Amino acid sequence: MAASRPTRAELEAARNKTVADVIAPGLRVLFCGINPGLYTAAIGHHFGRPGNRFWPTLHRAGFTPRLFDPSEERQLLPLGYGITNLVARATASACELTDDELRAGGETLRQKVLLWKPQFLALLGISAYRVAFQHPRATLGLQQETIGESRVWILPNPSGLNAHYQSPDLVRMFRQLRKVANAADGQGG
């Protein structure tokens, strides 16, 4: 069930709040956003802002059997998927995060991945990845770097504010990850 729209006051009150991870041991893919937006923090569900293309892209790329509402995020776990964030605190825009916060978030994320051991970490935002993991020339897709046994895959940020990638491009790139993750898991395409 979709949450009601937060008021302006509720959005402002969500500043610096966090959203609980959707995580379990041994996931096929752990999706990692940059940080929660105010709308997401206000409703308490990942990628919650209307216009964010995460949930439609996940469905169109074949990760989910139907379009999930953000309030149904925990239904990802039985499918082998989870969600976390690089930086936990909510901001109006990821531009508010400092490079130091991103680097600290990268170390926290590294520890989380070592603990939970997903097959793939899919970080959604190449610029944030470049800063957090100090790989300034990283490109989208599978990275040479691993975190323990977890492979690292970079995807574009699905925020509606990211005009560089249109929905068909996002779906194609997410689908590529799904096919590789399924093949690695012995499930085929």
Helices and strands as residue ranges (DSSP letters): H 8-13, E 29-33, H 38-43, H 54-60, G 70-79, E 81-85, G 94-96, H 99-116, E 120-124, H 126-132, E 141-147, E 150-155, H 167-184
